[in-house]
Amino acid sequence: MLETEEWQAAYILAKKPVPKAPPRLNEVMRLIARLGGFLGRKGDGEPGLKTIWLGMQRIMDFAAGIKYAREMPNTGSCV
């Protein structure tokens, strides 16, 4: 459901170690929802659509940056 760069971005932005194998979808969705403002407290229930959507916006931007960095030739320059 998510591209490799997208679920990796969720872990990087959550400041968690990136697993080598793709994680379960529920785990990644919770990380994404936290980026959208979901607190994940005991009585909060499942994250809502708006929270996931807000988190996905951040993920998509960050994943695009990861893809761009991987495609850049190793020239030692940022631009």
mmCIF file of the N, C-alpha and C atoms, coordinates in Angstrom:
data_MODEL
# 
_entry.id   MODEL 
# 
loop_
_atom_site.group_PDB 
_atom_site.id 
_atom_site.type_symbol 
_atom_site.label_atom_id 
_atom_site.label_alt_id 
_atom_site.label_comp_id 
_atom_site.label_asym_id 
_atom_site.label_entity_id 
_atom_site.label_seq_id 
_atom_site.pdbx_PDB_ins_code 
_atom_site.Cartn_x 
_atom_site.Cartn_y 
_atom_site.Cartn_z 
_atom_site.occupancy 
_atom_site.B_iso_or_equiv 
_atom_site.pdbx_formal_charge 
_atom_site.auth_seq_id 
_atom_site.auth_comp_id 
_atom_site.auth_asym_id 
_atom_site.auth_atom_id 
_atom_site.pdbx_PDB_model_num 
ATOM 1   N N  . MET A 1 1  ? 0.814  -1.188 0.000  1.00 0.00 ? 1  MET A N  1 
ATOM 2   C CA . MET A 1 1  ? 0.000  0.000  0.000  1.00 0.00 ? 1  MET A CA 1 
ATOM 3   C C  . MET A 1 1  ? 0.865  1.262  0.000  1.00 0.00 ? 1  MET A C  1 
ATOM 4   N N  . LEU A 1 2  ? 1.981  1.222  0.699  1.00 0.00 ? 2  LEU A N  1 
ATOM 5   C CA . LEU A 1 2  ? 2.893  2.368  0.735  1.00 0.00 ? 2  LEU A CA 1 
ATOM 6   C C  . LEU A 1 2  ? 4.189  2.006  0.025  1.00 0.00 ? 2  LEU A C  1 
ATOM 7   N N  . GLU A 1 3  ? 4.770  2.988  -0.626 1.00 0.00 ? 3  GLU A N  1 
ATOM 8   C CA . GLU A 1 3  ? 6.069  2.772  -1.252 1.00 0.00 ? 3  GLU A CA 1 
ATOM 9   C C  . GLU A 1 3  ? 7.136  2.692  -0.163 1.00 0.00 ? 3  GLU A C  1 
ATOM 10  N N  . THR A 1 4  ? 8.257  2.109  -0.496 1.00 0.00 ? 4  THR A N  1 
ATOM 11  C CA . THR A 1 4  ? 9.341  1.935  0.467  1.00 0.00 ? 4  THR A CA 1 
ATOM 12  C C  . THR A 1 4  ? 9.747  3.261  1.100  1.00 0.00 ? 4  THR A C  1 
ATOM 13  N N  . GLU A 1 5  ? 9.908  4.284  0.282  1.00 0.00 ? 5  GLU A N  1 
ATOM 14  C CA . GLU A 1 5  ? 10.321 5.589  0.804  1.00 0.00 ? 5  GLU A CA 1 
ATOM 15  C C  . GLU A 1 5  ? 9.281  6.175  1.754  1.00 0.00 ? 5  GLU A C  1 
ATOM 16  N N  . GLU A 1 6  ? 8.009  5.867  1.540  1.00 0.00 ? 6  GLU A N  1 
ATOM 17  C CA . GLU A 1 6  ? 6.948  6.421  2.379  1.00 0.00 ? 6  GLU A CA 1 
ATOM 18  C C  . GLU A 1 6  ? 6.972  5.823  3.783  1.00 0.00 ? 6  GLU A C  1 
ATOM 19  N N  . TRP A 1 7  ? 7.056  4.497  3.893  1.00 0.00 ? 7  TRP A N  1 
ATOM 20  C CA . TRP A 1 7  ? 7.078  3.937  5.239  1.00 0.00 ? 7  TRP A CA 1 
ATOM 21  C C  . TRP A 1 7  ? 8.407  4.219  5.927  1.00 0.00 ? 7  TRP A C  1 
ATOM 22  N N  . GLN A 1 8  ? 9.497  4.332  5.159  1.00 0.00 ? 8  GLN A N  1 
ATOM 23  C CA . GLN A 1 8  ? 10.774 4.711  5.761  1.00 0.00 ? 8  GLN A CA 1 
ATOM 24  C C  . GLN A 1 8  ? 10.714 6.142  6.279  1.00 0.00 ? 8  GLN A C  1 
ATOM 25  N N  . ALA A 1 9  ? 10.060 7.029  5.541  1.00 0.00 ? 9  ALA A N  1 
ATOM 26  C CA . ALA A 1 9  ? 9.907  8.419  5.975  1.00 0.00 ? 9  ALA A CA 1 
ATOM 27  C C  . ALA A 1 9  ? 9.136  8.505  7.282  1.00 0.00 ? 9  ALA A C  1 
ATOM 28  N N  . ALA A 1 10 ? 8.131  7.650  7.449  1.00 0.00 ? 10 ALA A N  1 
ATOM 29  C CA . ALA A 1 10 ? 7.355  7.646  8.693  1.00 0.00 ? 10 ALA A CA 1 
ATOM 30  C C  . ALA A 1 10 ? 8.250  7.335  9.883  1.00 0.00 ? 10 ALA A C  1 
ATOM 31  N N  . TYR A 1 11 ? 9.139  6.373  9.734  1.00 0.00 ? 11 TYR A N  1 
ATOM 32  C CA . TYR A 1 11 ? 10.056 6.023  10.815 1.00 0.00 ? 11 TYR A CA 1 
ATOM 33  C C  . TYR A 1 11 ? 11.091 7.123  11.054 1.00 0.00 ? 11 TYR A C  1 
ATOM 34  N N  . ILE A 1 12 ? 11.623 7.680  9.989  1.00 0.00 ? 12 ILE A N  1 
ATOM 35  C CA . ILE A 1 12 ? 12.630 8.738  10.139 1.00 0.00 ? 12 ILE A CA 1 
ATOM 36  C C  . ILE A 1 12 ? 12.034 9.949  10.844 1.00 0.00 ? 12 ILE A C  1 
ATOM 37  N N  . LEU A 1 13 ? 10.856 10.388 10.422 1.00 0.00 ? 13 LEU A N  1 
ATOM 38  C CA . LEU A 1 13 ? 10.222 11.553 11.038 1.00 0.00 ? 13 LEU A CA 1 
ATOM 39  C C  . LEU A 1 13 ? 9.788  11.282 12.479 1.00 0.00 ? 13 LEU A C  1 
ATOM 40  N N  . ALA A 1 14 ? 9.509  10.022 12.811 1.00 0.00 ? 14 ALA A N  1 
ATOM 41  C CA . ALA A 1 14 ? 9.144  9.655  14.182 1.00 0.00 ? 14 ALA A CA 1 
ATOM 42  C C  . ALA A 1 14 ? 10.391 9.420  15.041 1.00 0.00 ? 14 ALA A C  1 
ATOM 43  N N  . LYS A 1 15 ? 11.567 9.542  14.413 1.00 0.00 ? 15 LYS A N  1 
ATOM 44  C CA . LYS A 1 15 ? 12.850 9.339  15.104 1.00 0.00 ? 15 LYS A CA 1 
ATOM 45  C C  . LYS A 1 15 ? 12.947 7.936  15.707 1.00 0.00 ? 15 LYS A C  1 
ATOM 46  N N  . LYS A 1 16 ? 12.539 6.962  14.894 1.00 0.00 ? 16 LYS A N  1 
ATOM 47  C CA . LYS A 1 16 ? 12.630 5.551  15.275 1.00 0.00 ? 16 LYS A CA 1 
ATOM 48  C C  . LYS A 1 16 ? 13.534 4.848  14.278 1.00 0.00 ? 16 LYS A C  1 
ATOM 49  N N  . PRO A 1 17 ? 14.202 3.775  14.705 1.00 0.00 ? 17 PRO A N  1 
ATOM 50  C CA . PRO A 1 17 ? 15.049 3.030  13.765 1.00 0.00 ? 17 PRO A CA 1 
ATOM 51  C C  . PRO A 1 17 ? 14.220 2.449  12.618 1.00 0.00 ? 17 PRO A C  1 
ATOM 52  N N  . VAL A 1 18 ? 14.724 2.583  11.415 1.00 0.00 ? 18 VAL A N  1 
ATOM 53  C CA . VAL A 1 18 ? 14.020 2.083  10.232 1.00 0.00 ? 18 VAL A CA 1 
ATOM 54  C C  . VAL A 1 18 ? 14.253 0.577  10.120 1.00 0.00 ? 18 VAL A C  1 
ATOM 55  N N  . PRO A 1 19 ? 13.167 -0.218 10.128 1.00 0.00 ? 19 PRO A N  1 
ATOM 56  C CA . PRO A 1 19 ? 13.349 -1.674 9.999  1.00 0.00 ? 19 PRO A CA 1 
ATOM 57  C C  . PRO A 1 19 ? 13.810 -2.054 8.593  1.00 0.00 ? 19 PRO A C  1 
ATOM 58  N N  . LYS A 1 20 ? 14.485 -3.191 8.501  1.00 0.00 ? 20 LYS A N  1 
ATOM 59  C CA . LYS A 1 20 ? 14.961 -3.656 7.193  1.00 0.00 ? 20 LYS A CA 1 
ATOM 60  C C  . LYS A 1 20 ? 13.827 -4.201 6.340  1.00 0.00 ? 20 LYS A C  1 
ATOM 61  N N  . ALA A 1 21 ? 12.877 -4.876 6.974  1.00 0.00 ? 21 ALA A N  1 
ATOM 62  C CA . ALA A 1 21 ? 11.726 -5.437 6.262  1.00 0.00 ? 21 ALA A CA 1 
ATOM 63  C C  . ALA A 1 21 ? 10.528 -4.506 6.425  1.00 0.00 ? 21 ALA A C  1 
ATOM 64  N N  . PRO A 1 22 ? 9.633  -4.470 5.453  1.00 0.00 ? 22 PRO A N  1 
ATOM 65  C CA . PRO A 1 22 ? 8.443  -3.629 5.583  1.00 0.00 ? 22 PRO A CA 1 
ATOM 66  C C  . PRO A 1 22 ? 7.632  -4.005 6.828  1.00 0.00 ? 22 PRO A C  1 
ATOM 67  N N  . PRO A 1 23 ? 7.259  -3.017 7.637  1.00 0.00 ? 23 PRO A N  1 
ATOM 68  C CA . PRO A 1 23 ? 6.482  -3.294 8.852  1.00 0.00 ? 23 PRO A CA 1 
ATOM 69  C C  . PRO A 1 23 ? 5.004  -3.492 8.535  1.00 0.00 ? 23 PRO A C  1 
ATOM 70  N N  . ARG A 1 24 ? 4.239  -3.840 9.574  1.00 0.00 ? 24 ARG A N  1 
ATOM 71  C CA . ARG A 1 24 ? 2.795  -4.002 9.413  1.00 0.00 ? 24 ARG A CA 1 
ATOM 72  C C  . ARG A 1 24 ? 2.166  -2.641 9.134  1.00 0.00 ? 24 ARG A C  1 
ATOM 73  N N  . LEU A 1 25 ? 1.113  -2.650 8.350  1.00 0.00 ? 25 LEU A N  1 
ATOM 74  C CA . LEU A 1 25 ? 0.441  -1.423 7.936  1.00 0.00 ? 25 LEU A CA 1 
ATOM 75  C C  . LEU A 1 25 ? -0.087 -0.637 9.139  1.00 0.00 ? 25 LEU A C  1 
ATOM 76  N N  . ASN A 1 26 ? -0.667 -1.314 10.115 1.00 0.00 ? 26 ASN A N  1 
ATOM 77  C CA . ASN A 1 26 ? -1.222 -0.638 11.285 1.00 0.00 ? 26 ASN A CA 1 
ATOM 78  C C  . ASN A 1 26 ? -0.155 0.158  12.030 1.00 0.00 ? 26 ASN A C  1 
ATOM 79  N N  . GLU A 1 27 ? 1.049  -0.411 12.135 1.00 0.00 ? 27 GLU A N  1 
ATOM 80  C CA . GLU A 1 27 ? 2.146  0.272  12.823 1.00 0.00 ? 27 GLU A CA 1 
ATOM 81  C C  . GLU A 1 27 ? 2.538  1.555  12.089 1.00 0.00 ? 27 GLU A C  1 
ATOM 82  N N  . VAL A 1 28 ? 2.639  1.473  10.774 1.00 0.00 ? 28 VAL A N  1 
ATOM 83  C CA . VAL A 1 28 ? 3.009  2.651  9.972  1.00 0.00 ? 28 VAL A CA 1 
ATOM 84  C C  . VAL A 1 28 ? 1.898  3.700  10.007 1.00 0.00 ? 28 VAL A C  1 
ATOM 85  N N  . MET A 1 29 ? 0.639  3.264  9.951  1.00 0.00 ? 29 MET A N  1 
ATOM 86  C CA . MET A 1 29 ? -0.472 4.218  9.975  1.00 0.00 ? 29 MET A CA 1 
ATOM 87  C C  . MET A 1 29 ? -0.509 4.992  11.290 1.00 0.00 ? 29 MET A C  1 
ATOM 88  N N  . ARG A 1 30 ? -0.164 4.354  12.377 1.00 0.00 ? 30 ARG A N  1 
ATOM 89  C CA . ARG A 1 30 ? -0.112 5.055  13.666 1.00 0.00 ? 30 ARG A CA 1 
ATOM 90  C C  . ARG A 1 30 ? 1.007  6.094  13.668 1.00 0.00 ? 30 ARG A C  1 
ATOM 91  N N  . LEU A 1 31 ? 2.156  5.767  13.080 1.00 0.00 ? 31 LEU A N  1 
ATOM 92  C CA . LEU A 1 31 ? 3.248  6.742  12.985 1.00 0.00 ? 31 LEU A CA 1 
ATOM 93  C C  . LEU A 1 31 ? 2.814  7.935  12.133 1.00 0.00 ? 31 LEU A C  1 
ATOM 94  N N  . ILE A 1 32 ? 2.138  7.647  11.027 1.00 0.00 ? 32 ILE A N  1 
ATOM 95  C CA . ILE A 1 32 ? 1.661  8.714  10.138 1.00 0.00 ? 32 ILE A CA 1 
ATOM 96  C C  . ILE A 1 32 ? 0.625  9.572  10.858 1.00 0.00 ? 32 ILE A C  1 
ATOM 97  N N  . ALA A 1 33 ? -0.287 8.935  11.577 1.00 0.00 ? 33 ALA A N  1 
ATOM 98  C CA . ALA A 1 33 ? -1.315 9.682  12.307 1.00 0.00 ? 33 ALA A CA 1 
ATOM 99  C C  . ALA A 1 33 ? -0.698 10.578 13.372 1.00 0.00 ? 33 ALA A C  1 
ATOM 100 N N  . ARG A 1 34 ? 0.370  10.134 14.006 1.00 0.00 ? 34 ARG A N  1 
ATOM 101 C CA . ARG A 1 34 ? 1.041  10.983 15.002 1.00 0.00 ? 34 ARG A CA 1 
ATOM 102 C C  . ARG A 1 34 ? 1.596  12.247 14.359 1.00 0.00 ? 34 ARG A C  1 
ATOM 103 N N  . LEU A 1 35 ? 2.062  12.133 13.128 1.00 0.00 ? 35 LEU A N  1 
ATOM 104 C CA . LEU A 1 35 ? 2.537  13.321 12.411 1.00 0.00 ? 35 LEU A CA 1 
ATOM 105 C C  . LEU A 1 35 ? 1.401  14.287 12.124 1.00 0.00 ? 35 LEU A C  1 
ATOM 106 N N  . GLY A 1 36 ? 0.175  13.768 12.078 1.00 0.00 ? 36 GLY A N  1 
ATOM 107 C CA . GLY A 1 36 ? -1.001 14.590 11.833 1.00 0.00 ? 36 GLY A CA 1 
ATOM 108 C C  . GLY A 1 36 ? -1.666 15.089 13.104 1.00 0.00 ? 36 GLY A C  1 
ATOM 109 N N  . GLY A 1 37 ? -1.098 14.757 14.268 1.00 0.00 ? 37 GLY A N  1 
ATOM 110 C CA . GLY A 1 37 ? -1.636 15.262 15.519 1.00 0.00 ? 37 GLY A CA 1 
ATOM 111 C C  . GLY A 1 37 ? -2.270 14.224 16.424 1.00 0.00 ? 37 GLY A C  1 
ATOM 112 N N  . PHE A 1 38 ? -2.313 12.972 16.006 1.00 0.00 ? 38 PHE A N  1 
ATOM 113 C CA . PHE A 1 38 ? -2.887 11.908 16.826 1.00 0.00 ? 38 PHE A CA 1 
ATOM 114 C C  . PHE A 1 38 ? -1.975 11.650 18.013 1.00 0.00 ? 38 PHE A C  1 
ATOM 115 N N  . LEU A 1 39 ? -2.547 11.588 19.223 1.00 0.00 ? 39 LEU A N  1 
ATOM 116 C CA . LEU A 1 39 ? -1.748 11.417 20.431 1.00 0.00 ? 39 LEU A CA 1 
ATOM 117 C C  . LEU A 1 39 ? -1.559 9.956  20.818 1.00 0.00 ? 39 LEU A C  1 
ATOM 118 N N  . GLY A 1 40 ? -2.467 9.092  20.431 1.00 0.00 ? 40 GLY A N  1 
ATOM 119 C CA . GLY A 1 40 ? -2.333 7.671  20.700 1.00 0.00 ? 40 GLY A CA 1 
ATOM 120 C C  . GLY A 1 40 ? -2.468 7.295  22.164 1.00 0.00 ? 40 GLY A C  1 
ATOM 121 N N  . ARG A 1 41 ? -3.257 8.040  22.914 1.00 0.00 ? 41 ARG A N  1 
ATOM 122 C CA . ARG A 1 41 ? -3.460 7.708  24.323 1.00 0.00 ? 41 ARG A CA 1 
ATOM 123 C C  . ARG A 1 41 ? -4.369 6.493  24.453 1.00 0.00 ? 41 ARG A C  1 
ATOM 124 N N  . LYS A 1 42 ? -4.413 5.937  25.619 1.00 0.00 ? 42 LYS A N  1 
ATOM 125 C CA . LYS A 1 42 ? -5.155 4.702  25.858 1.00 0.00 ? 42 LYS A CA 1 
ATOM 126 C C  . LYS A 1 42 ? -6.617 4.785  25.424 1.00 0.00 ? 42 LYS A C  1 
ATOM 127 N N  . GLY A 1 43 ? -7.310 5.867  25.710 1.00 0.00 ? 43 GLY A N  1 
ATOM 128 C CA . GLY A 1 43 ? -8.726 5.988  25.390 1.00 0.00 ? 43 GLY A CA 1 
ATOM 129 C C  . GLY A 1 43 ? -9.030 6.705  24.091 1.00 0.00 ? 43 GLY A C  1 
ATOM 130 N N  . ASP A 1 44 ? -8.026 6.980  23.275 1.00 0.00 ? 44 ASP A N  1 
ATOM 131 C CA . ASP A 1 44 ? -8.234 7.755  22.044 1.00 0.00 ? 44 ASP A CA 1 
ATOM 132 C C  . ASP A 1 44 ? -8.875 6.967  20.909 1.00 0.00 ? 44 ASP A C  1 
ATOM 133 N N  . GLY A 1 45 ? -8.794 5.668  20.921 1.00 0.00 ? 45 GLY A N  1 
ATOM 134 C CA . GLY A 1 45 ? -9.332 4.886  19.814 1.00 0.00 ? 45 GLY A CA 1 
ATOM 135 C C  . GLY A 1 45 ? -8.408 4.932  18.613 1.00 0.00 ? 45 GLY A C  1 
ATOM 136 N N  . GLU A 1 46 ? -8.982 4.706  17.454 1.00 0.00 ? 46 GLU A N  1 
ATOM 137 C CA . GLU A 1 46 ? -8.197 4.708  16.215 1.00 0.00 ? 46 GLU A CA 1 
ATOM 138 C C  . GLU A 1 46 ? -8.111 6.125  15.638 1.00 0.00 ? 46 GLU A C  1 
ATOM 139 N N  . PRO A 1 47 ? -7.031 6.434  14.920 1.00 0.00 ? 47 PRO A N  1 
ATOM 140 C CA . PRO A 1 47 ? -6.916 7.764  14.314 1.00 0.00 ? 47 PRO A CA 1 
ATOM 141 C C  . PRO A 1 47 ? -7.960 7.979  13.230 1.00 0.00 ? 47 PRO A C  1 
ATOM 142 N N  . GLY A 1 48 ? -8.367 9.225  13.057 1.00 0.00 ? 48 GLY A N  1 
ATOM 143 C CA . GLY A 1 48 ? -9.370 9.568  12.061 1.00 0.00 ? 48 GLY A CA 1 
ATOM 144 C C  . GLY A 1 48 ? -8.763 9.894  10.712 1.00 0.00 ? 48 GLY A C  1 
ATOM 145 N N  . LEU A 1 49 ? -9.629 10.071 9.741  1.00 0.00 ? 49 LEU A N  1 
ATOM 146 C CA . LEU A 1 49 ? -9.214 10.333 8.369  1.00 0.00 ? 49 LEU A CA 1 
ATOM 147 C C  . LEU A 1 49 ? -8.420 11.630 8.244  1.00 0.00 ? 49 LEU A C  1 
ATOM 148 N N  . LYS A 1 50 ? -8.880 12.697 8.896  1.00 0.00 ? 50 LYS A N  1 
ATOM 149 C CA . LYS A 1 50 ? -8.190 13.983 8.790  1.00 0.00 ? 50 LYS A CA 1 
ATOM 150 C C  . LYS A 1 50 ? -6.784 13.911 9.387  1.00 0.00 ? 50 LYS A C  1 
ATOM 151 N N  . THR A 1 51 ? -6.649 13.212 10.493 1.00 0.00 ? 51 THR A N  1 
ATOM 152 C CA . THR A 1 51 ? -5.343 13.075 11.134 1.00 0.00 ? 51 THR A CA 1 
ATOM 153 C C  . THR A 1 51 ? -4.377 12.316 10.230 1.00 0.00 ? 51 THR A C  1 
ATOM 154 N N  . ILE A 1 52 ? -4.862 11.241 9.623  1.00 0.00 ? 52 ILE A N  1 
ATOM 155 C CA . ILE A 1 52 ? -4.019 10.464 8.712  1.00 0.00 ? 52 ILE A CA 1 
ATOM 156 C C  . ILE A 1 52 ? -3.676 11.290 7.476  1.00 0.00 ? 52 ILE A C  1 
ATOM 157 N N  . TRP A 1 53 ? -4.639 12.031 6.963  1.00 0.00 ? 53 TRP A N  1 
ATOM 158 C CA . TRP A 1 53 ? -4.411 12.866 5.780  1.00 0.00 ? 53 TRP A CA 1 
ATOM 159 C C  . TRP A 1 53 ? -3.337 13.922 6.054  1.00 0.00 ? 53 TRP A C  1 
ATOM 160 N N  . LEU A 1 54 ? -3.405 14.569 7.214  1.00 0.00 ? 54 LEU A N  1 
ATOM 161 C CA . LEU A 1 54 ? -2.397 15.579 7.564  1.00 0.00 ? 54 LEU A CA 1 
ATOM 162 C C  . LEU A 1 54 ? -1.011 14.951 7.682  1.00 0.00 ? 54 LEU A C  1 
ATOM 163 N N  . GLY A 1 55 ? -0.939 13.782 8.305  1.00 0.00 ? 55 GLY A N  1 
ATOM 164 C CA . GLY A 1 55 ? 0.338  13.087 8.414  1.00 0.00 ? 55 GLY A CA 1 
ATOM 165 C C  . GLY A 1 55 ? 0.869  12.650 7.066  1.00 0.00 ? 55 GLY A C  1 
ATOM 166 N N  . MET A 1 56 ? -0.028 12.190 6.178  1.00 0.00 ? 56 MET A N  1 
ATOM 167 C CA . MET A 1 56 ? 0.398  11.746 4.847  1.00 0.00 ? 56 MET A CA 1 
ATOM 168 C C  . MET A 1 56 ? 0.973  12.879 4.018  1.00 0.00 ? 56 MET A C  1 
ATOM 169 N N  . GLN A 1 57 ? 0.483  14.096 4.214  1.00 0.00 ? 57 GLN A N  1 
ATOM 170 C CA . GLN A 1 57 ? 1.049  15.232 3.498  1.00 0.00 ? 57 GLN A CA 1 
ATOM 171 C C  . GLN A 1 57 ? 2.530  15.395 3.843  1.00 0.00 ? 57 GLN A C  1 
ATOM 172 N N  . ARG A 1 58 ? 2.859  15.270 5.114  1.00 0.00 ? 58 ARG A N  1 
ATOM 173 C CA . ARG A 1 58 ? 4.258  15.375 5.533  1.00 0.00 ? 58 ARG A CA 1 
ATOM 174 C C  . ARG A 1 58 ? 5.070  14.210 4.990  1.00 0.00 ? 58 ARG A C  1 
ATOM 175 N N  . ILE A 1 59 ? 4.489  13.011 5.029  1.00 0.00 ? 59 ILE A N  1 
ATOM 176 C CA . ILE A 1 59 ? 5.177  11.816 4.539  1.00 0.00 ? 59 ILE A CA 1 
ATOM 177 C C  . ILE A 1 59 ? 5.491  11.941 3.054  1.00 0.00 ? 59 ILE A C  1 
ATOM 178 N N  . MET A 1 60 ? 4.524  12.390 2.269  1.00 0.00 ? 60 MET A N  1 
ATOM 179 C CA . MET A 1 60 ? 4.718  12.495 0.823  1.00 0.00 ? 60 MET A CA 1 
ATOM 180 C C  . MET A 1 60 ? 5.847  13.461 0.482  1.00 0.00 ? 60 MET A C  1 
ATOM 181 N N  . ASP A 1 61 ? 5.897  14.586 1.165  1.00 0.00 ? 61 ASP A N  1 
ATOM 182 C CA . ASP A 1 61 ? 6.977  15.554 0.924  1.00 0.00 ? 61 ASP A CA 1 
ATOM 183 C C  . ASP A 1 61 ? 8.335  14.972 1.298  1.00 0.00 ? 61 ASP A C  1 
ATOM 184 N N  . PHE A 1 62 ? 8.395  14.328 2.457  1.00 0.00 ? 62 PHE A N  1 
ATOM 185 C CA . PHE A 1 62 ? 9.659  13.760 2.920  1.00 0.00 ? 62 PHE A CA 1 
ATOM 186 C C  . PHE A 1 62 ? 10.103 12.606 2.026  1.00 0.00 ? 62 PHE A C  1 
ATOM 187 N N  . ALA A 1 63 ? 9.157  11.770 1.604  1.00 0.00 ? 63 ALA A N  1 
ATOM 188 C CA . ALA A 1 63 ? 9.475  10.643 0.720  1.00 0.00 ? 63 ALA A CA 1 
ATOM 189 C C  . ALA A 1 63 ? 9.994  11.142 -0.628 1.00 0.00 ? 63 ALA A C  1 
ATOM 190 N N  . ALA A 1 64 ? 9.433  12.241 -1.116 1.00 0.00 ? 64 ALA A N  1 
ATOM 191 C CA . ALA A 1 64 ? 9.929  12.825 -2.369 1.00 0.00 ? 64 ALA A CA 1 
ATOM 192 C C  . ALA A 1 64 ? 11.378 13.277 -2.198 1.00 0.00 ? 64 ALA A C  1 
ATOM 193 N N  . GLY A 1 65 ? 11.705 13.800 -1.039 1.00 0.00 ? 65 GLY A N  1 
ATOM 194 C CA . GLY A 1 65 ? 13.088 14.203 -0.756 1.00 0.00 ? 65 GLY A CA 1 
ATOM 195 C C  . GLY A 1 65 ? 14.022 13.012 -0.709 1.00 0.00 ? 65 GLY A C  1 
ATOM 196 N N  . ILE A 1 66 ? 13.565 11.912 -0.125 1.00 0.00 ? 66 ILE A N  1 
ATOM 197 C CA . ILE A 1 66 ? 14.376 10.692 -0.072 1.00 0.00 ? 66 ILE A CA 1 
ATOM 198 C C  . ILE A 1 66 ? 14.644 10.180 -1.483 1.00 0.00 ? 66 ILE A C  1 
ATOM 199 N N  . LYS A 1 67 ? 13.599 10.144 -2.321 1.00 0.00 ? 67 LYS A N  1 
ATOM 200 C CA . LYS A 1 67 ? 13.759 9.683  -3.707 1.00 0.00 ? 67 LYS A CA 1 
ATOM 201 C C  . LYS A 1 67 ? 14.742 10.570 -4.460 1.00 0.00 ? 67 LYS A C  1 
ATOM 202 N N  . TYR A 1 68 ? 14.609 11.878 -4.293 1.00 0.00 ? 68 TYR A N  1 
ATOM 203 C CA . TYR A 1 68 ? 15.490 12.813 -4.982 1.00 0.00 ? 68 TYR A CA 1 
ATOM 204 C C  . TYR A 1 68 ? 16.942 12.613 -4.537 1.00 0.00 ? 68 TYR A C  1 
ATOM 205 N N  . ALA A 1 69 ? 17.157 12.445 -3.235 1.00 0.00 ? 69 ALA A N  1 
ATOM 206 C CA . ALA A 1 69 ? 18.512 12.263 -2.716 1.00 0.00 ? 69 ALA A CA 1 
ATOM 207 C C  . ALA A 1 69 ? 19.131 10.975 -3.253 1.00 0.00 ? 69 ALA A C  1 
ATOM 208 N N  . ARG A 1 70 ? 18.330 9.920  -3.404 1.00 0.00 ? 70 ARG A N  1 
ATOM 209 C CA . ARG A 1 70 ? 18.851 8.656  -3.925 1.00 0.00 ? 70 ARG A CA 1 
ATOM 210 C C  . ARG A 1 70 ? 19.193 8.739  -5.408 1.00 0.00 ? 70 ARG A C  1 
ATOM 211 N N  . GLU A 1 71 ? 18.480 9.591  -6.131 1.00 0.00 ? 71 GLU A N  1 
ATOM 212 C CA . GLU A 1 71 ? 18.697 9.707  -7.571 1.00 0.00 ? 71 GLU A CA 1 
ATOM 213 C C  . GLU A 1 71 ? 19.842 10.648 -7.919 1.00 0.00 ? 71 GLU A C  1 
ATOM 214 N N  . MET A 1 72 ? 20.226 11.524 -6.988 1.00 0.00 ? 72 MET A N  1 
ATOM 215 C CA . MET A 1 72 ? 21.288 12.485 -7.263 1.00 0.00 ? 72 MET A CA 1 
ATOM 216 C C  . MET A 1 72 ? 22.631 11.783 -7.405 1.00 0.00 ? 72 MET A C  1 
ATOM 217 N N  . PRO A 1 73 ? 23.425 12.223 -8.363 1.00 0.00 ? 73 PRO A N  1 
ATOM 218 C CA . PRO A 1 73 ? 24.777 11.670 -8.458 1.00 0.00 ? 73 PRO A CA 1 
ATOM 219 C C  . PRO A 1 73 ? 25.593 12.146 -7.252 1.00 0.00 ? 73 PRO A C  1 
ATOM 220 N N  . ASN A 1 74 ? 26.551 11.386 -6.847 1.00 0.00 ? 74 ASN A N  1 
ATOM 221 C CA . ASN A 1 74 ? 27.354 11.706 -5.682 1.00 0.00 ? 74 ASN A CA 1 
ATOM 222 C C  . ASN A 1 74 ? 28.413 12.747 -6.047 1.00 0.00 ? 74 ASN A C  1 
ATOM 223 N N  . THR A 1 75 ? 28.000 14.015 -6.175 1.00 0.00 ? 75 THR A N  1 
ATOM 224 C CA . THR A 1 75 ? 28.928 15.057 -6.601 1.00 0.00 ? 75 THR A CA 1 
ATOM 225 C C  . THR A 1 75 ? 29.466 15.872 -5.436 1.00 0.00 ? 75 THR A C  1 
ATOM 226 N N  . GLY A 1 76 ? 28.901 15.690 -4.241 1.00 0.00 ? 76 GLY A N  1 
ATOM 227 C CA . GLY A 1 76 ? 29.357 16.466 -3.097 1.00 0.00 ? 76 GLY A CA 1 
ATOM 228 C C  . GLY A 1 76 ? 28.680 17.816 -2.996 1.00 0.00 ? 76 GLY A C  1 
ATOM 229 N N  . SER A 1 77 ? 27.721 18.096 -3.869 1.00 0.00 ? 77 SER A N  1 
ATOM 230 C CA . SER A 1 77 ? 27.010 19.358 -3.876 1.00 0.00 ? 77 SER A CA 1 
ATOM 231 C C  . SER A 1 77 ? 25.535 19.124 -3.591 1.00 0.00 ? 77 SER A C  1 
ATOM 232 N N  . CYS A 1 78 ? 24.924 20.050 -2.890 1.00 0.00 ? 78 CYS A N  1 
ATOM 233 C CA . CYS A 1 78 ? 23.493 19.930 -2.569 1.00 0.00 ? 78 CYS A CA 1 
ATOM 234 C C  . CYS A 1 78 ? 22.614 20.413 -3.711 1.00 0.00 ? 78 CYS A C  1 
ATOM 235 N N  . VAL A 1 79 ? 23.090 21.264 -4.552 1.00 0.00 ? 79 VAL A N  1 
ATOM 236 C CA . VAL A 1 79 ? 22.262 21.837 -5.611 1.00 0.00 ? 79 VAL A CA 1 
ATOM 237 C C  . VAL A 1 79 ? 22.656 21.309 -6.946 1.00 0.00 ? 79 VAL A C  1 
# 
